[in-house]
Structures are given as C-alpha cells and as structure tokens.
C-alpha cells in the first residue's frame, strides 16, 4: 500500500492540475499599451471568455491564472485593436469584386485597365472605382468619347476615388435616361457644347447607379468577407460603415451569427426614408459584433470634384461655390426627427459653408452641452469663427488624417493659401471637446491605420513630403493619434466601456506589431506591420 501512495498522489495532482485552468489566454513578455485613462503600460494580460480579466506583470498573473494558451510576444508592442471611425467597409469589399483604378496615372491607363477587365469578365455592367484626375498630367475631367468607342453597347460606369463623381458611357446614360441639359438638385450632369461628357457629380451619379442590378447574395457575402480579410491584416477590429441600407443589417447579422464575419461593425444607415422607418420602429440594434444606432447624412460633395460647398468661390473656379446636396429644410427636418427619437446624426461636411449650415442646425437641436455625440464627418474646411459650435454643443469632429496628406498638393489650388490654413485643422478640432475619433474613409484612402497614424503625427505623404510636415500646428501627438484610433473612436460609437483599450471587462481585441509606433522614428511609421490580430482573444490574422 505504501508503494501506491506516490502514484496516487501524482494521479490526484494531475487531476487537480486539469481543473486549475481558469483562463483562456495569457499574453506575456510584451509592451502592452493599455490606452487606459492614465495611458499606462504593462507586460502581460489575461483573457477569459473573450474578455480581459487581468492586466499587469507576468510573474504576478502566472501565480493566479493558468491559461490554456500562452502567447509570448517576444518583447513586441501590443495595442488595442484599431477602430476605423469612418469607412465604407461594404463598398470597399464590392470594389474588390470590380475594376480597381486607384493609382492610374492617365485616362488612357484607365481605358487600358477597363479593356483588360472586360476580356475576362464578358457579361453585365462594367463597374470601376478609384480614378483621380488630380494624379494625371491633364487634371481636367475625362470625356466619355473613347469609352463609347470601346463599349458602344455594354454599360460602363467608373467612380472617382472620393465616390462623389463618376464617368459613364453612352450605353449607361441611355439606360438611365440621362439627357443633355437635364438638371438635378445637389448634382451636376456635365455637358459641353450641348453634348454629354459622361461626367456626373454627386446626386447625378445616383441616376445611373440606381439602374445597376443589385449584387447577388454570393457577391455580397464575398465583398464582406474579402474586406474583413484585408482589414484584419492591418490591425482593424472594428469599422464604422457609413451609409448602408437597412437591408444590410440582417445580412451582416446572419454572417456574424454563423461565425464567418468576425469584424465588429458600427453601422450608420443612409439618409433615406425607409431607413428611418426601420430604425424608428424597431429601435437601436446592438449585439457584441453589430451596433446600429446612427444615420449618415450628406451635406455636400468632395473638394477634389469641386462639390464641396464653400462660403466663397473656389480659387480655381471664380464663379463656383459648390453646392449642398439637399435643401437646408431637409437637413433641419432630418435633425429634428433624429433628435426626437434619440439617435445619433453623423453628417458628411467638407466645405466651410456646408459645415456652417450643419453646425448651426445641430446647435439648434442639441441646445448646448449634451452627450448625444452627434458627429460631423470630415469637418475638412471650417471657418475659424465656427469652431465654437463643436465645443459649445459637444459636436464630435470625425476626421481622416490621410485626407490632408492626399489633398495638400492640390487643395491650395481649390482653396487658396489663406483659406487652406483653416482646413484639415485636426489639433484645433480636437481641442474643442478634448478628443476626436480618427478614420480613413477607405476606399477613398488606403485602409492601413499606420498611414492614419503617420499622417496625423508627421503630416507627410508616403514620400516624406513636405520635409517639415504640412501645417504642423495641427499635427496630433502620438498619444492623441493612438487614442483617436482606439478609445476615442470607441467613444464616438458609445462603445468606450466595451472596447478601445486593454482593460479588465473589455473585449480582448488586440494586435501585436513588429515595431513600437510610440518609439520608432516618424519615417518608419508607414512600414510598421501587424504580426497578429485577435478578436475576443482568438487569433484572426497572423503575418506569414
């Protein structure tokens, strides 16, 4: 019997050992930027049931927790998962199924790319996106003549990079019934000498796109999952998808329920009557992966296509101020009913006139200090005297730093040097409420949050220009930029209690980077890579 005691003791110890697992994951040997209220760092944290249960030192945590999985970060920096506070996730995914025109250096290059695509995809509409005439030697809008000769029967529509302009061939215009001299509120149908050029700006684009057959269920799913794959690879764990129809809510929810779509999404419904009816009747929709409580409204267009609404004429178009996309009465009506129902209003406003109109309407409805977190998306050019509206009414400027570095080479031509000084004023905007969320506006800009961080702090393009940075008085610190991509972005979505930092009780959404973005030289920031991405403590991406 005495000989059996040691064996029994080992068996009992082994059995107890199996029962001692009290955590799913321990991450250790890391530089953990918690992004908590004190911006503290740690070297380890513990995850259980998808949430953070402890943060601190590895030797202390290992005494208390036995995790089923241990990740040794090898001294690498760990951050909360990045949140893109303004993107077009589904649109980006659809774009991955279409002709990609980003970076094309001429109209001829566009035509060559579309022709090549048409030989591989022989049926249906040809849909492309991403061209930007500001990158061409000839910076004028193109004409559809060559497009017509290549595709006399097959409809083609190619969207500009900002989504606020497009060129369509005659076949597409015929299907939509577009005629020379036709007008539309909040848009332009361009004609030259009485003939259509194919250029459509802002609301005019919808005349044609509404005639495009809806994507199949398979194309929709592919778009969402392809977008998710690319976003995980750059460290995004939550995206704000701006301007979806209510019908997408059930599609997203179903994919998330199946476990295929793991990306967390904050969805803003588009400014359409059926979307208001849907959310007003059913109330806010909230699950761990999906939050629907906001509406996306468009005040004006984009600066690049001269659709932004300005207080004074464009510097390069003396008789043109741009335009609002709807009447002031429409914005007033929408704001009033959104306020009455307690939802969030998020309005795209680029030009200083558009910003002024919306800020005043917001102020009339918010009536001073509040916690409704109504947002101005972009707030790109704001008159100095209008900045007070943000702070006085807790209006949140939601900005995209890469817009500044993408636009700076030509924005001065649109605005003039004096007015440009009031543009892309991220530091001044942040100071109004003490915080602001950051995004990319992808696919208008690249999806990579490293570019956001770099543009916000260094105010340079990917070539390192300008040497001293663009209007550096409005650069953010690295701490501010990181908060803008994590905890402040979560706050803009009313989600700061559940994500945006590595703290006890929050979702275990985090990333491991190959370099520490709080310490590396500024020039290295765009090249920092994500090693691993986790959602709920489960790895969803690993760099090969």
HELIX and SHEET records of a PDB file:
HELIX    1   1 UNK A    2  UNK A   19  1                                  18    
HELIX    2   2 UNK A   58  UNK A   64  1                                   7    
HELIX    3   3 UNK A   89  UNK A   95  1                                   7    
HELIX    4   4 UNK A  107  UNK A  120  1                                  14    
HELIX    5   5 UNK A  133  UNK A  135  5                                   3    
HELIX    6   6 UNK A  145  UNK A  150  1                                   6    
HELIX    7   7 UNK A  170  UNK A  176  1                                   7    
HELIX    8   8 UNK A  203  UNK A  209  1                                   7    
HELIX    9   9 UNK A  217  UNK A  233  1                                  17    
HELIX   10  10 UNK A  247  UNK A  258  1                                  12    
HELIX   11  11 UNK A  273  UNK A  282  1                                  10    
HELIX   12  12 UNK A  328  UNK A  341  1                                  14    
HELIX   13  13 UNK A  352  UNK A  366  1                                  15    
HELIX   14  14 UNK A  384  UNK A  386  5                                   3    
HELIX   15  15 UNK A  388  UNK A  392  1                                   5    
HELIX   16  16 UNK A  401  UNK A  415  1                                  15    
HELIX   17  17 UNK A  417  UNK A  420  1                                   4    
HELIX   18  18 UNK A  426  UNK A  433  1                                   8    
HELIX   19  19 UNK A  449  UNK A  458  1                                  10    
HELIX   20  20 UNK A  472  UNK A  474  5                                   3    
HELIX   21  21 UNK A  478  UNK A  484  1                                   7    
HELIX   22  22 UNK A  487  UNK A  492  1                                   6    
HELIX   23  23 UNK A  522  UNK A  527  5                                   6    
SHEET    1   A 4 UNK A  51  UNK A  56  0                                        
SHEET    2   A 4 UNK A  44  UNK A  48 -1                                        
SHEET    3   A 4 UNK A  23  UNK A  28 -1                                        
SHEET    4   A 4 UNK A  67  UNK A  72  1                                        
SHEET    1   B 6 UNK A  41  UNK A  42  0                                        
SHEET    2   B 6 UNK A  31  UNK A  33 -1                                        
SHEET    3   B 6 UNK A  77  UNK A  80  1                                        
SHEET    4   B 6 UNK A 510  UNK A 513 -1                                        
SHEET    5   B 6 UNK A 530  UNK A 535 -1                                        
SHEET    6   B 6 UNK A 538  UNK A 542 -1                                        
SHEET    1   C 5 UNK A  82  UNK A  87  0                                        
SHEET    2   C 5 UNK A 236  UNK A 244  1                                        
SHEET    3   C 5 UNK A 264  UNK A 270  1                                        
SHEET    4   C 5 UNK A 290  UNK A 298  1                                        
SHEET    5   C 5 UNK A 285  UNK A 286 -1                                        
SHEET    1   D 7 UNK A  82  UNK A  87  0                                        
SHEET    2   D 7 UNK A 236  UNK A 244  1                                        
SHEET    3   D 7 UNK A 264  UNK A 270  1                                        
SHEET    4   D 7 UNK A 290  UNK A 298  1                                        
SHEET    5   D 7 UNK A 344  UNK A 349  1                                        
SHEET    6   D 7 UNK A 375  UNK A 378  1                                        
SHEET    7   D 7 UNK A 396  UNK A 398  1                                        
SHEET    1   E 6 UNK A  99  UNK A 100  0                                        
SHEET    2   E 6 UNK A 126  UNK A 131  1                                        
SHEET    3   E 6 UNK A 156  UNK A 160  1                                        
SHEET    4   E 6 UNK A 165  UNK A 168 -1                                        
SHEET    5   E 6 UNK A 195  UNK A 202 -1                                        
SHEET    6   E 6 UNK A 187  UNK A 192 -1                                        
END                                                                             
